[in-house]
Amino acid sequence: MYDVIISGAGPSGSKCAEVLAKKGFKIALLEKDINWRKPCGGGVHHRAFYLIPKLRKLNIPKIHGIVMHSADYHKLEYRMKGQKYGTVMDRLEFDNLMRNTAIDEGAELFNKNLSLDFIVKNKVKIGIRTKSSSGTKEYYGKILIIADGMSSKLAPKSGLRSKWKTEELGIAKCAIMEGDNQLDEEFIYTYFRPYKGYGWIFPLGNKKFNIGVTTFAEDNTNYNLFSLYNQFLKDSHIKKYISNSNYKIIWTGAFPFPAEGVLEKSLYDDNLLLIGDTGGFVSPISGEGIHTSIISGNTAAEVAIKALQEEDYSKTFLKKYKSHPEIRKMIRNFKLKRSMIKFFYEKRGENLNKLLALAEKDPEFKNHVVDMFLSKSLPSQDFISKLKTVN
């Protein structure tokens, strides 16, 4: 019997396991394949560093700013103040860092275990049944935390939510490439498109970079993602930075991710919490999900610790997860961003074009734009007032 079983050893699940194991609890961390690389840009927000102190000891790219482009190529360049910096990492390397940290703290990793269903006794979920190379396995725990992402078989079976609808998702294609380029390795580059979506180029150091495009909402079906990806690679504005025609492709993949924000009515139940992508912890518009997922895992661990100490695993007690200040702030922020999407992408991104044009002229407004897209900060009243002038 484990204190907590966590299905999924990505950033949210591993962070949750680390915090719980560090407190001395018995943790089972279930993972389908530690060698699987999640298709993702790999951008890590500077605020994540305080939750992952090991990052500062690694020889990784230091990202000090961002270059944002509107669909008509208005350009916003922003450099972080002081000593702040983020990074970009290959997700295989990053995820292994996170899960190894959890293992070092005492969590037990069970690799090659695909979570299939809950074990239920007297209508109470008391464990998780998995499929492994040696057959079916069963793990029993007091609290079950679901962190196995978009492909989760458990989340729909939890009764908390149904399967994702296509219009609730973002869909992206990306690649890690290697070769001479003209990128400033201290910046990440993003490109909003005339459809609902964006493209990116993230330097990885040593002549490597991560490049990709995404669509979301109804434009998942209105456009062919692979055609958009090929068009992006050939775009003359992109060619300024990656001018070669024969880059070495180290890896490529495509992936869906939640694009509607946190599923606030589907986060908890008796003995059960949903975190990371499984709970919708991905920022609308920007698609940033690493930092937000780690916060969800950290917060879920804090609530689980209190539940274990008080031996209360009820839905009423675990509601503290949803009502935690960090989660409430993300819910408010994501709702606001979601409400802005229609406005931003009206008339093939015309309002986004105007927004970045205004940011080019107004340094204070530029800071607000960057905060809105790249952090969990709520837009100020001044930002909203200026936003209304865009029309």
Stockholm file with secondary structure:
# STOCKHOLM 1.0

chainA/1-391         MYDVIISGAGPSGSKCAEVLAKKGFKIALLEKDINWRKPCGGGVHHRAFYLIPKLRKLNIPKIHGIVMHSADYHKLEYRMKGQKYGTVMDRLEFDNLMRNTAIDEGAELFNKNLSLDFIVKNKVKIGIRTKSSSGTKEYYGKILIIADGMSSKLAPKSGLRSKWKTEELGIAKCAIMEGDNQLDEEFIYTYFRPYKGYGWIFPLGNKKFNIGVTTFAEDNTNYNLFSLYNQFLKDSHIKKYISNSNYKIIWTGAFPFPAEGVLEKSLYDDNLLLIGDTGGFVSPISGEGIHTSIISGNTAAEVAIKALQEEDYSKTFLKKYKSHPEIRKMIRNFKLKRSMIKFFYEKRGENLNKLLALAEKDPEFKNHVVDMFLSKSLPSQDFISKLKTVN
#=GR chainA/1-391 SS CEEEEEECCSHHHHHHHHHHHHTTCCEEEECSCTTCCCCSCCEECGGGGGTCGGGGGSCCCCBCEEEEECTTCCEEEEECSTTCCBEECCHHHHHHHHHHHHHHTTCEEECSCEEEEEEEETTEEEEEEEEETTEEEEEEEEEEEECCCTTCSHHHHTTSCCCCCGGGEEEEEEEEEESCCCCCTTEEEEEECSSSEEEEEEEEETTEEEEEEEEETTHHHHSCHHHHHHHHHHCHHHHTTCCCSCCEEEEEEEEEEECSCCCGGGSEETTEEECGGGGTCSCTTTCCCHHHHHHHHHHHHHHHHHHHHHTCCSHHHHTHHHHSHHHHHHHHHHHHHHHHHHHHTHHHHHHHHHHHHHHHHCHHHHHHHHHHHHSSCCCCHHHHHHHTTCC
#=GC SS_cons         CEEEEEECCSHHHHHHHHHHHHTTCCEEEECSCTTCCCCSCCEECGGGGGTCGGGGGSCCCCBCEEEEECTTCCEEEEECSTTCCBEECCHHHHHHHHHHHHHHTTCEEECSCEEEEEEEETTEEEEEEEEETTEEEEEEEEEEEECCCTTCSHHHHTTSCCCCCGGGEEEEEEEEEESCCCCCTTEEEEEECSSSEEEEEEEEETTEEEEEEEEETTHHHHSCHHHHHHHHHHCHHHHTTCCCSCCEEEEEEEEEEECSCCCGGGSEETTEEECGGGGTCSCTTTCCCHHHHHHHHHHHHHHHHHHHHHTCCSHHHHTHHHHSHHHHHHHHHHHHHHHHHHHHTHHHHHHHHHHHHHHHHCHHHHHHHHHHHHSSCCCCHHHHHHHTTCC
//
